[in-house]
Amino acid sequence: MQPVSIFLNILWLLLGGVWMAAGWVVAAIIMAITIVGLPWARAAFNIAVYTLLPFGQRAVRRDSLTGQSDLGTGLFGLIGNLIWLVLAGWWLALGHLATAVVLAVTIIGIPFAWAHLKLAGIAVWPIGRAIVPA
């Protein structure tokens, strides 16, 4: 990881990254408790780690990364994402949006607000995504 990414990630943790990652972990734990929710729990844990350190990484569709579709990128992924949206995605996205609005008020917070907006999009549709180095 480059020094700029390390610096931005440290500031990110101080400006809202920790509490949003905690939200992702809570969603993952709730999903894991219900055995049926394990696929969503796995996706939520992966994105919780990404939410802790978003600079220097990016989320991409798995089928564009590997060149082939799988369960998470096909019809089952679509259904899974719709279920996720109803159960947990909307409130995680709302948390990211609220944090982005607060951060966008300051000049120094604009890059962090932009990162929260990208994470809000992922919060709505997380299944079928992979986190890769930027």
Steps between C-alpha positions, in 0.01 A plus 500: 500500500632842408571765767213719376256209536629428850455865600150515350402174672615636838293816450212282376499302824478823698227650281236229504659186362499313829134547581386409148719188503339415834160530331610254235625258768170524689311425178732205433454359850123530479505321164737231631277427799227397261670213321308589184675837494856364474554611137407856599717477812805411290441793265443736794822391675699554179356847456553580871873448444480715187313767697783512754768565235339614174788701356733291288223247427191488284192285461444337162247254365629145537395400149701786346797404719499127426344509156227253590172522686427313822213465747551849642507673163202325339133468582565379855720805560220727380251333733753506784567870449128579502460311829808677639359838397181438697670351808813709550614686191276802532609591854871451424463715189315761705785504755756551224290775342454683831872480572577623147276804544669593829849456352420689179442820698875538553756523222725237655205262533403496130720200401365309798144594411561368149629170647186475715283555193677213322451282807131594508467353151674183614273487806199477273644227274791311671468143372714423197768754588869438564743735675828541311803728536461822301 
